[in-house]
Every structure is written in structure tokens, then in C-alpha cells.
Amino acid sequence: MAEPILTADETEPISARLKRTRNNWNQKVATFFDRLAPEWDARMVIDEAKLNFILDAAGVKKEAVVLDVACGTGVLFPYYLRRSVAQVIGVDISAEMARIAAQKVDDPRVEVICGDIETIPVRRRCDCCVVYNAFPHFEDPLRLVARLVRWLKPGGRLTVAHGMSLEALRRHHTGGAAHVSRAMLSVEELAAVLAPWFTVDTKIADREKYIVSGICSLDK
Ligand SMILES: C[S@@+](CC[C@H](N)C(=O)[O-])C[C@H]1O[C@@H](n2cnc3c(N)ncnc32)[C@H](O)[C@@H]1O
């Protein structure tokens, strides 16, 4: 006999059930990255040429207000600042990651928030929203993108990028991180997720990187 689709208490309101599921996922993600945080920077290998390509595609330039979604320990902060951005808001759900990120920079343009990007209040409308090396750790791509739209100015840009190929990415997330990862979408699939709000003008999946980027075409 097939498993019932709903096993939870049927008297529980659906909104409460959804919230609980989301909280369980976020709890697992936060715990997982709290554990990795102390070693994160030591293991980081940055290819500056590739990163600069990604930041160009993400529209990170002078005077931009940047939202770094799932900023981790803030590995991208120095690269944003080098481009003379106006402000960086880094958000991470792992308290340890956020703590290290906040400790690292002493620049009034950088603000680090520990929280779930899908539920924290929008602080400021941004020019660029960057999700770097983090997308598979979000439970529901459409729900995330719908939320990020609210952080962007009209004409702002959302970029989802990885410093590795799609194949490597998929392999990577079937290992020790499988319980906190969703299958990574192809660039076409992700572009379709963005399509209700964005004009997608960049879809790159090659041997060393993955980038999907688009301009917000709606005023919310
Ligand atoms: C693989 S790490 C990448 C960190 C950073 N972008 C980097 O490249 O070093 C993924 C990050 O996503 C964060 N994360 C996952 N879900 C999140 C959420 N709902 N809100 C904010 N951060 C989240 C995790 O805590 C973790 O630090």
C-alpha cells in the first residue's frame, strides 16, 4: 500500500506544518555549517580571475549596494570592497559562519546579519543580490527567489554562481553534504525559476563555473 502523503496531525494548520518543515531543514543546515565554520577559510581556494568574472557578471561595481546571500565567513567581502561598493549586507543562517564573517571586517560599509534570508525583514533594497556557492542548500528554489525579489531595486540583478562545473557541483552535494542539499538545477531550469520576475541574460555552465544572472523586471 502507498504511504500516506500527509502523516502529520491533520488538525494542525497547513501554515504551521510548512513552518515546522522549514525550521527542521534550516536547523540541519545551520548545525552542519556551524561545524564547518572554524576550518572554512583554511580550506578555501580562490581563483581570482574566475571570481572577478563572476562578480562582473553579477554587476558588482562602484557604489552598488550588495546583498551577499549565505555569505558564510565573508570570503567575498574583500572583493566587493575592492570594487568600491557602497554597502554590503551579508546574511548567513549559521551563527558560527556569521560570527567569523563579522569579526573579519572592520569597514562601516559591511553589515553581517545572522538569520534565514527567507524570513528576516528586508533591510534595504539592493542593486546586486549574489548567491555564491550556496544555492543547493536552500530547500525550495522558487520560494528563495520570490523572497530575494523583495530585496532588489527595480532593475537590480540577481546572480546565482558557483566556482565549479555543474557536474562537480552535483557530485560535491551527494557526499557528506547530501542531507543539507537539494539537487542543483541546470542553468535552463534555474532560468525558468527566475523567469516570472527576471530577464535572464546570463546562463553559463562550463568546466569551471556556473552562473545564472538576470535583471529584475518587476517593481514589487
Ligand atoms: C557552502 S556555504 C557557502 C558560503 C559562502 N558563500 C562561501 O562561498 O564561502 C553555504 C552557506 O549557506 C548558508 N545558508 C544556508 N541556508 C541559508 C538561509 N536560509 N539563510 C541564510 N544562509 C543560509 C549556510 O549557513 C552556509 O554558510
The ligand as a Gaussian input file, in Angstrom:
#p B3LYP/6-31G(d) Opt

LIG

0 1
 C       28.599000      26.270000       1.090000
 S       28.399000      27.628000       2.198000
 C       28.921000      28.998000       1.204000
 C       29.323000      30.188000       1.991000
 C       29.928000      31.333000       1.182000
 N       29.005000      31.854000       0.200000
 C       31.223000      30.899000       0.542000
 O       31.279000      30.798000      -0.688000
 O       32.188000      30.660000       1.287000
 C       26.644000      27.800000       2.219000
 C       26.140000      28.791000       3.251000
 O       24.729000      28.952000       3.106000
 C       24.218000      29.314000       4.363000
 N       22.744000      29.195000       4.339000
 C       22.019000      28.105000       4.027000
 N       20.703000      28.361000       4.119000
 C       20.593000      29.663000       4.491000
 C       19.479000      30.530000       4.746000
 N       18.220000      30.092000       4.655000
 N       19.708000      31.818000       5.060000
 C       20.992000      32.281000       5.159000
 N       22.080000      31.499000       4.952000
 C       21.891000      30.206000       4.612000
 C       24.939000      28.308000       5.265000
 O       24.889000      28.610000       6.636000
 C       26.358000      28.350000       4.687000
 O       27.184000      29.275000       5.357000

